[in-house]
Amino acid sequence: MLGRAVAPWLARLQGLDDVSAPVVVACSGGADSLALLALAVAARLEPVAVHVDHGLRAGSSREAVVVAEHAGRLGARAVAETVRVAPGSNLEARARDARYEVLRRVAPTLGASVLLVGHTADDQAETVLLNLLRGAAATGLAGMAARQGDVRRPLLALRRGDTVELCARLRFAPVHDPMNDDRAFRRAWIRHELLPYLERGARRDLVPVLTRQAEVLRDEAMLLDELAGATWPPPRERDEPPAGPLAEMPVALARRAVRRWIGLPPPSFAEVDRVLAVARGERIGAELAGHRRITRTRGRLRLTTGPRERGGPVHPETLVCALPGTAEGLGVRVESWVARMRPARWPDGRWTCVLDRDAFGDTAELRRTADGRVALCDRSGGVVWTLGYGVARGARVGGDTGRFLWFAAAPTTPRTLDGGEG
């Protein structure tokens, strides 16, 4: 009976050729994840529905009950997990990271080695636009892959309407998350405002266009990655590879080779170009986020980790942040980006602020102050922003500012930024 009800969609699943039972299905209780759970049951993958409650809104714990009820109707197991995500900026990304961390922790206990998530073609199109607005290169515009490590996205060929129809056929009552309608979150804004606006102007459904472009770029990105990895660094010289061959490579391959060599956290576009400048002998060294530094000695590159001296010893509680970019440490996560237009509404300066881009170089530093606070320092070493408190008076944007550097921060640990305990 189930197989007949879901047959129109079962053959369109992706990324499951190498998957064996059991599997974990990330199940929020929405239409996408419930449809995925039903399809996984029909595909005989023995799915276990894992619901992760982030505790971000009232009543969210009841959704685990909804998931368990639907899983029971399908003859599948269900597991409920909770995780704490502190309010603040970058909430979507931090909630996603916390969710995957829980799923990966639970999977081995259930005998599963693969996680199934319910991203559809609509999600793919939104991801492409989201990465475009972030200034992502080809890899970001390639969107999400059906296979990515231990994660599988079987529904990338399905539309959101398909999952709603499938749930209707099975007489499921999916949960609606009101956060998906909150335009304060970038993805929701793209879903409800930007994408419909573009479609009205283009007079066509853009989801197939964006997903097709993502597929083309993904194939090209994979090829370039393979070529880059086969070219540099030499297998036996990964620790201190020669700079000359990297400097002579086509820049498209060289950038990918650098990213592969440096590893996680991935370097920003600006950081990669600084590394290439070191390889060409145009710079002595380059600082990267995460206390990493690239130097060139006797024609070879060296990657080291740890704070370096700059006019004196660096305090051990210091985090170098690439600008623009994202950095995490000292109990906070900070994201920065550049805008050329003055803000329509200025932030209050506590967890989000706007500073003059020209007051900074390629990096900034976050430091733990003597009173336990975390402060952002400009190129001169002066404190310009104390996170959770406000912007220094002399650092406020003036009338002649042409480029606006936005910062958004959020605590990542229970410890508060005033030195106390949260």
C-alpha positions in Angstrom: 0.0 0.0 0.0 2.8 2.5 0.9 4.8 1.6 -2.2 1.8 2.3 -4.4 1.2 5.7 -2.8 4.7 6.9 -3.1 5.6 5.2 -6.4 5.6 8.4 -8.5 8.5 9.8 -6.4 10.4 6.7 -5.4 12.2 6.4 -8.7 13.3 10.0 -8.5 15.4 9.6 -5.4 19.1 10.5 -5.7 22.3 9.5 -3.9 21.1 6.2 -2.5 22.9 3.7 -4.7 25.6 3.0 -2.2 23.5 3.2 1.0 22.6 0.2 3.1 20.1 0.0 6.0 19.7 1.3 8.6 19.8 5.1 8.0 19.1 8.2 10.0 16.5 10.6 8.7 16.7 14.1 10.0 13.0 14.7 10.7 11.6 18.0 11.8 8.0 17.0 11.2 7.6 19.2 8.2 6.4 18.0 4.8 9.8 17.5 3.3 11.2 15.4 6.1 8.0 13.3 6.6 8.0 12.6 2.8 11.6 11.6 3.0 10.9 9.3 5.9 8.0 7.6 4.0 10.2 7.2 0.9 13.0 5.7 2.9 10.6 3.2 4.4 9.3 2.3 0.9 13.0 1.9 -0.3 13.5 -0.6 2.6 16.3 1.5 4.2 15.0 0.8 7.7 15.1 4.6 8.6 15.2 5.9 12.1 13.5 9.3 12.4 15.6 11.6 14.6 14.0 14.9 15.7 16.3 17.6 17.1 14.6 20.3 19.2 16.7 23.5 19.2 14.5 25.1 21.9 14.3 28.3 19.9 10.5 28.8 20.2 7.7 27.8 22.5 6.0 24.5 21.8 8.8 23.1 19.7 9.2 20.0 21.9 5.7 18.9 20.9 6.9 18.4 17.3 8.9 15.3 18.5 5.6 13.7 19.4 4.3 14.5 15.8 7.4 12.8 14.3 7.0 9.8 16.6 3.3 9.4 15.6 4.0 9.5 11.9 7.1 7.2 12.2 4.9 4.7 14.1 2.3 4.8 11.3 5.1 3.9 8.8 6.5 1.2 11.1 9.7 3.2 11.7 11.6 4.0 14.9 11.8 7.6 16.2 14.4 9.2 18.5 14.0 12.7 20.1 17.1 14.8 20.9 17.5 18.3 22.3 20.3 20.8 21.8 20.8 24.4 23.1 21.3 27.1 20.5 21.8 30.6 22.1 19.9 33.5 20.5 22.0 35.9 18.5 23.2 36.5 15.0 23.9 33.7 12.4 21.2 31.7 14.1 20.4 29.6 11.0 24.0 28.5 10.6 24.5 27.8 14.2 21.3 25.8 14.5 22.2 23.8 11.4 25.7 23.0 12.8 24.2 21.9 16.1 21.7 19.7 14.4 24.3 17.9 12.3 26.5 17.4 15.4 23.6 15.7 17.2 22.7 13.6 14.2 26.3 12.4 13.8 26.6 11.6 17.5 23.4 9.5 17.4 23.9 7.7 14.1 26.5 5.2 15.3 24.4 4.2 18.3 21.6 3.3 15.9 23.9 1.3 13.6 23.6 3.9 10.8 26.5 5.4 8.9 24.5 7.7 6.6 22.3 10.7 7.3 19.4 11.5 5.0 18.1 15.1 4.9 15.1 16.4 3.1 16.4 19.2 0.9 14.4 19.7 -2.3 15.0 21.4 -5.6 13.4 24.6 -4.1 16.0 24.5 -1.2 18.7 24.0 -3.8 17.6 27.2 -5.7 17.5 29.2 -2.5 20.9 27.9 -1.6 22.4 29.1 -4.9 20.9 32.6 -4.4 22.0 32.7 -0.8 25.6 31.8 -1.8 25.5 34.3 -4.6 24.6 37.1 -2.2 27.5 36.0 0.0 29.9 36.4 -2.8 30.6 32.7 -3.1 32.7 31.4 -6.1 31.8 28.5 -8.3 31.9 25.9 -5.5 29.3 27.9 -3.6 27.1 28.4 -6.7 27.2 24.7 -7.3 24.8 24.4 -4.3 24.3 21.1 -2.5 25.4 17.7 -3.7 23.2 14.6 -3.4 26.2 12.9 -1.8 28.4 14.8 0.6 30.4 12.7 3.0 28.0 10.9 5.3 25.1 13.1 4.2 22.6 12.2 1.4 20.0 14.5 -0.1 17.6 12.1 -1.9 14.9 14.7 -2.7 17.0 17.2 -4.8 15.0 16.2 -7.9 11.7 16.8 -6.1 9.9 20.1 -5.6 8.4 21.3 -2.4 4.9 20.7 -3.9 5.8 17.0 -4.4 6.4 16.5 -0.7 3.2 18.3 0.2 1.2 16.1 -2.2 2.9 12.9 -0.9 2.0 13.8 2.6 -1.6 14.5 1.6 -1.8 11.1 -0.1 -0.6 9.5 3.1 -3.0 11.7 5.2 -0.1 13.1 7.1 -0.4 16.4 9.0 3.0 18.0 8.7 4.3 20.6 11.3 4.7 24.2 10.1 7.7 26.0 11.5 6.9 29.7 11.7 10.6 30.5 11.6 10.4 29.6 7.9 8.2 32.6 7.3 10.3 35.1 9.3 11.9 37.4 6.7 14.6 38.3 9.3 16.3 35.1 8.3 18.0 35.3 4.9 16.7 32.1 3.5 13.1 32.9 4.4 13.5 36.3 2.8 14.9 34.7 -0.4 12.0 32.2 -0.4 9.2 34.6 0.2 10.4 37.8 -1.4 13.6 37.6 -3.6 12.8 34.5 -5.6 9.2 35.4 -6.3 10.3 38.9 -7.3 12.9 37.4 -9.8 10.4 35.0 -11.2 7.9 37.8 -11.8 10.5 39.7 -13.7 11.7 36.7 -15.6 8.2 35.5 -16.2 9.2 31.9 -15.5 9.8 29.3 -12.8 13.5 29.9 -11.9 13.9 26.8 -9.7 14.7 24.5 -12.6 17.1 27.1 -14.1 19.0 27.6 -10.8 19.2 23.9 -10.0 20.4 23.1 -13.6 23.1 25.8 -13.3 24.2 24.4 -10.0 24.5 20.9 -11.5 26.7 22.2 -14.3 28.9 24.2 -11.9 29.2 21.2 -9.6 30.5 19.0 -12.4 33.0 21.7 -13.4 34.1 22.3 -9.8 34.7 18.6 -9.2 36.8 18.5 -12.4 38.9 21.5 -11.4 39.4 20.1 -7.9 40.7 16.9 -9.3 43.0 18.7 -11.7 44.3 21.0 -9.0 44.9 18.1 -6.5 46.8 16.2 -9.2 49.0 19.2 -10.0 50.0 20.7 -6.6 51.3 20.0 -4.0 53.5 17.0 -4.9 52.3 14.0 -2.8 55.7 13.7 -0.9 56.0 17.4 -0.3 52.7 18.3 1.3 54.3 19.6 4.5 56.5 22.2 2.8 55.5 22.2 -0.9 57.4 24.2 -3.5 56.1 27.7 -4.2 57.2 28.0 -7.8 54.9 25.4 -9.4 51.9 26.9 -7.5 52.8 30.4 -8.7 53.0 29.2 -12.3 49.6 27.4 -12.3 46.5 28.9 -13.9 44.9 31.0 -11.2 41.6 28.9 -11.3 43.5 25.8 -10.5 45.9 27.5 -8.1 43.1 28.8 -5.9 41.6 25.3 -5.6 44.9 23.8 -4.9 45.5 26.2 -2.0 42.1 25.5 -0.5 42.7 21.8 -0.6 46.2 22.2 0.9 45.1 24.5 3.8 42.1 22.4 4.7 39.6 23.4 7.4 38.4 25.9 8.3 38.3 26.8 4.6 40.2 30.0 3.7 38.3 32.9 2.3 38.8 34.2 -1.3 40.9 37.1 0.0 43.1 34.7 2.1 43.7 32.4 -0.9 44.8 35.3 -3.0 47.2 36.4 -0.2 48.7 32.9 -0.1 49.2 33.1 -3.9 51.0 36.4 -3.5 53.3 34.7 -1.0 54.0 31.9 -3.6 54.8 34.5 -6.2 57.2 36.3 -3.9 55.0 39.5 -3.7 54.5 39.1 0.1 56.7 37.8 2.9 53.8 36.0 4.6 50.0 35.9 5.0 47.8 35.6 8.1 44.8 33.4 7.9 41.8 33.0 10.3 42.3 30.5 13.1 45.9 31.7 14.1 47.3 30.2 10.8 50.1 31.8 8.9 51.7 31.1 5.5 55.4 31.9 5.0 57.9 31.3 2.1 61.4 30.1 2.9 63.9 28.9 0.3 61.3 28.6 -2.3 58.9 26.5 -0.2 55.7 27.3 1.6 55.1 26.6 5.2 51.8 26.6 7.1 52.0 27.2 10.8 49.4 27.6 13.5 49.6 29.9 16.5 49.7 33.6 17.2 52.7 35.4 15.9 54.5 38.4 17.3 53.7 41.8 15.8 55.4 44.6 17.7 55.4 42.4 20.8 53.9 39.2 22.0 50.3 38.5 21.1 48.0 37.7 24.1 47.2 34.0 24.1 43.5 34.8 24.0 43.6 36.4 20.5 41.7 35.4 17.4 42.7 36.7 14.0 39.6 37.2 11.7 39.8 37.5 7.9 37.9 40.4 6.5 35.3 39.8 5.2 34.8 36.3 6.5 33.8 34.2 9.5 35.7 33.3 12.6 34.9 31.4 15.7 36.8 31.4 19.0 36.9 33.0 22.5 33.4 31.8 23.0 32.0 33.8 20.0 31.3 33.4 16.3 31.8 36.6 14.2 30.8 37.1 10.6 31.7 40.2 8.6 30.7 41.5 5.1 31.1 44.7 3.1 28.4 47.0 1.8 28.7 50.2 -0.2 25.3 51.7 0.7 24.6 53.3 4.1 22.4 51.1 6.3 18.7 51.9 6.0 18.5 51.2 9.7 21.6 51.3 12.0 22.1 48.3 14.4 22.3 49.1 18.1 25.9 48.1 18.3 25.7 45.3 20.8 25.8 42.2 18.7 25.7 43.8 15.3 27.6 46.9 14.3 28.8 48.8 11.2 32.3 50.2 11.0 34.5 52.0 8.3 36.0 49.3 6.0 39.0 51.5 5.4 40.0 51.4 9.1 40.9 47.8 8.7 43.4 45.8 6.6 42.9 42.2 5.5 42.4 41.0 9.1 41.1 42.2 12.5 41.8 40.8 15.9 39.4 39.7 18.7 41.0 39.8 22.1 39.9 38.8 25.6 40.3 41.9 27.7 41.5 42.0 31.3 37.9 42.3 32.6 36.8 39.2 30.6 35.1 40.9 27.7 35.8 40.2 24.0 36.8 43.2 22.0 37.5 43.8 18.3 40.6 45.7 17.4 41.5 47.6 14.2 44.8 47.7 12.3 46.4 50.0 14.9 45.5 47.6 17.8 42.9 50.0 19.2 39.6 48.6 20.6 36.7 49.6 18.2 33.9 47.3 19.4 33.2 45.5 22.6 31.0 42.6 21.8 27.7 42.7 23.7 28.2 46.3 24.8 28.8 48.8 22.0 31.1 50.6 19.5 33.9 52.9 20.7 32.9 56.5 20.2 35.9 57.3 18.0 35.2 54.3 15.8 31.7 55.3 14.7 31.1 55.7 10.9 31.5 59.2 9.6 29.9 61.2 6.8 32.8 60.5 4.4 32.7 56.7 4.8 32.4 55.0 1.4 32.5 51.3 2.4 30.7 49.9 5.3 32.0 46.9 7.2 29.3 44.9 9.0 30.0 42.7 11.9 27.5 40.2 13.4 28.5 38.2 16.5 26.9 35.6 18.8 28.2 33.7 21.8 28.9 30.0 21.2 29.4 29.0 24.8 27.3 29.4 28.0 30.0 31.8 29.4 28.9 35.4 29.0 31.2 38.1 27.6 31.5 40.0 30.8 33.6 37.3 32.4 30.7 35.8 34.4 28.9 32.5 33.9 25.8 32.3 31.7 
